[in-house]
Amino acid sequence: MSSYADRLKALREQLKANSLDGFVVPLTDEHMSEYVGSYAQRLAWLTGFEGSAGSAVVLPEEAAIFVDGRYTLQVRSQVDGSHWSYQSVPETSTTQWLEEHAPDGGRIGYDPWLHTRDWVKKAKDALASRGAELVPVERNPIDEIWTDRPEASKAKLVVQPDDFAGKSAAEKRTEIGDWLTKHHADAAVLSALDSIAWAFNVRGQDVSHTPVALAYALVHADGTADLFVASEKIGPDVQQHLGNGVRLHERSAFEGALGEFKGKTVVVDPERAVAAIFEALEKAGAKVVALRDPTILPKAIKNDAEIAGQKSAQERDGAVIARFLHWVDAEAPKGEVDELKASDHLEALRRENGEFRDLSFDSISGAGPNGAIVHYRSSEKTNRKLEQGSLYLIDSGGQYVDGTTDITRTVPIGQPTDEMCDRFTRVLQGHIAVATAVFPKGTRGSQLDSFARRPLWEAGLDYAHGTGHGVGSFLSVHEGPQRISPVGSAQSGGDEPLLPGMILSNEPGYYKTGEYGIRIENLVLVVEREIEGAEKDMLGFETLTFAPIDRRLIDAEMLETEELVWLNCYHAHVVARIGPQLSGADLEWLRAACAPIER
Amino acid sequence: MSSYADRLKALREQLKANSLDGFVVPLTDEHMSEYVGSYAQRLAWLTGFEGSAGSAVVLPEEAAIFVDGRYTLQVRSQVDGSHWSYQSVPETSTTQWLEEHAPDGGRIGYDPWLHTRDWVKKAKDALASRGAELVPVERNPIDEIWTDRPEASKAKLVVQPDDFAGKSAAEKRTEIGDWLTKHHADAAVLSALDSIAWAFNVRGQDVSHTPVALAYALVHADGTADLFVASEKIGPDVQQHLGNGVRLHERSAFEGALGEFKGKTVVVDPERAVAAIFEALEKAGAKVVALRDPTILPKAIKNDAEIAGQKSAQERDGAVIARFLHWVDAEAPKGEVDELKASDHLEALRRENGEFRDLSFDSISGAGPNGAIVHYRSSEKTNRKLEQGSLYLIDSGGQYVDGTTDITRTVPIGQPTDEMCDRFTRVLQGHIAVATAVFPKGTRGSQLDSFARRPLWEAGLDYAHGTGHGVGSFLSVHEGPQRISPVGSAQSGGDEPLLPGMILSNEPGYYKTGEYGIRIENLVLVVEREIEGAEKDMLGFETLTFAPIDRRLIDAEMLETEELVWLNCYHAHVVARIGPQLSGADLEWLRAACAPIER
């Protein structure tokens, strides 16, 4: 099927054949993943939308696509507005829109393996108020018409060594078992792919940029577990690593296994497990307890080995970034560097590193106006040269065996305007306000978000995304439950009190549509802060990312003394951490880029 | 019954006679009021607790009282720990505690006229997990044993003139009617007393410090209304003011009137209406739509007349405060001023004002360590002298016909310590950070709260209350839905986006238990802010309260230049606004107290 219009038409015919008046298409898989394998990219196949968050609803006469503020521009460039209406989240939602648009008495289909139970309940209620009905499908109707749909990956699992994990898989299972006993439960369902990878100390290659394998797991109160994963993916090394405490099953056996919990108490995470899992357990006569996946908090709170690995990965990655930025400085003025060439070069530099496994997400390589598209992904069609007088924004990260990185830098090509410097300096002030924040234990990320915005607010400006997301250890680059963003915003993750060992991004920005984008992103680690005379246990951040912040975009006159001290001190650390990995012209460039700013 | 122990014993006997194993005692009335008439002060009568927020649960062998961080100290001084266990909200709650403590198979009573439907549902679920049952009572068992319980007030209603209200009651009813039509509803239940006072432009005297009358109302889509209020409270002036569009009924007829909505759609506010109202409507066969009371937002967004009235009331109140602070300065060093004498003197000064009607809450007059009790109320037993070397904290407000005030000042008696000045200056910096905040339309108060805390956090300090609450127009001194406090904190009100016309308090503090308390509170008005080059509609605050902030407690060296400019500019405005009302030594004192700080 050549065009998106044809696909939409085919879906409508398929729905009609299935006696449905509509269908909801989320961007996720059976594991509620943020990044999904190619076999599950139904939203992209149907609409053309390539962002990392969104959903769609198809009705007989109209169709709508739902994205948040990060994708306002992108959706308009990728999805045909003559067939799709653009809807903004959180101003509206699939359920709210259905309440307003579903035909009276209509039957709206959904795939129970792709939605949470909460969504199903909300959608049911919303449709009921229209006299319409929400109907589970046996087979996803998109799969019926997507004839060349890719197969699920067959990649093998690999062992994540205890030296990097910091805790053996057996210990982790024992802790989950103790937790289950404390909660009077017999077993927990793990369905989030990164939870399974973390709990079993394994990594996979089934999803782009996140080293996880398609699997389900059941962990029991006695500390043993059942792991459901295609047997072809398990080599002898992994089998030996998993040991006797883990019983292996085909992934397809998972649904059936849920049927054996009659009379047992099973913990299922309502945010991370799909509705079909709840239904299967309830049908079997199990007592389902809705509690958060017990791996979430221990996974978020990095142990000493994970922190050491992260620091090591960051130092290597920082050196790569410095070499890249030097290259941009040297090459861009010649007029032949474009977005794709730049991001290819950065990836090549990262691949020189033996511990590098993958990018942690598709690099955002945005020249000029493309930098203003918050989650931009360059393509042959949109590719732009890095032109004189413009800004270039590069947001990228690597998956290393010892840590996951994520960094954004913004650099001027040629001479920046005063406005660019004003905006960049405000973003930097917000970045520093978060980096230097001190706050009592129990503080949530939402309470710190405005520190990053205040310098922009003072000029009547803002940015339409959160300030920070959690980051995994050689796992998801977006990992909950902690984050730094206003309550109620569309960013992933909850609003968890920050605890020592959590890693977050610190990434305020500013975007001028059609002109340029600015973002400064470092990763930070939550640490305890000793303050003389303190009455509370206080926390703060240790910055983990080391790479120059472009001095040519900083208006030093706007900085408070403490801000200037922070910047110069940060740059001294950059030289100390990544300088030893560089030599020759790269090292010379780094020293100049990190020279203290005098005022 | 002489002692609280006897009362607890009598309640347990009464419960036993009613075949109940427990009872829940909230601090509210049938209108979910924060301040309640003496007839409804069951929690205080049973436990001795005099704070403005709390609840209790009585079981056969144990009893618990639940308060938030504001009352941690107070509850221990007022409630006997040998009979009551102290519980902290939000760490626990009545429902969570019941889930852990209710006897297996027990019957726990509650008064359906004193709880929200959400609480009833939560409590039912919590008890069900213990195999226990939540049982509504026909008559409150406390009323059975409280033999000298005061009668409900018989005070007459008074008309709130349109000149102050800024909009006629008929217009307000028409707007509510239009809103109902838009929501396809036939009628709205108004049960919050300040909503009724606001909607009908009447005021009452039935609740201490809040000028409201005990009443219920039903507003219909056609703009007419039924008002349920004791007929003895309605004089001919009020009857004429209400007009033909309002049908009068006895308050006792309200429950019966709910029985007449068969087949009709009725809006009820689940946060403000008690469970019994929902039950009566559902029993009658009405379709109940849970939506926010339609008066809440228009009441919160003050119109021009209300803003003008508020400013006028603030200017008069500020002059009273200045005279009071001058008096403290002059009298306290003589050693004979104590907390009660001081608050009596302040009330007397306020009463000289013709527009003064009542205090807006019980003044918090805290000398030395009593200032550290956040919602302290002085009594003969706790009364302290204002001693040399101590701090004195006065938090008080007035109900004037044109506005409600609320101000806190902290003053040194004699020479303050360096630590006191450091803490006061940090609180002032937090106060200024809120006063000068600029933020885009759509920002919630929770996003501004940390601005007030950062200077304290930097020293490892904090305060255990929100930064700001909404304030009514000659109505409740705590009025929702806007507030400035972290999401999930126990303060009243929701977390509404701030809109021009909303009034809030700005009141950071610092409390050193056993030594002193500091709070600086002004009221602020949300206003539009014009910023050159702004890309967003921006908002900010205009400070409404004018009275000196004590210069003797400010360490000017700690202030940023902008902070010092704000302070000196604020003091210049204080002299300009309230100076003209003062003369002689008072005026001289004011000028000295407001002299610019040079550095």
Interface residues (C-beta under 8 A of the other chain):
Chain A: A437 V438 F439 P440 R444 S446 Q447 L448 D449 S450 F451 R453 R454 W457 E458 A459 G460 L461 D462 P486 V487 G488 D495 I531 E532 G533 A534 E535 K536 M538 E560
Chain B: A437 V438 F439 P440 R444 S446 Q447 L448 D449 S450 F451 R453 R454 W457 E458 A459 G460 L461 D462 P486 V487 G488 D495 I531 E532 G533 A534 E535 K536 M538 E560
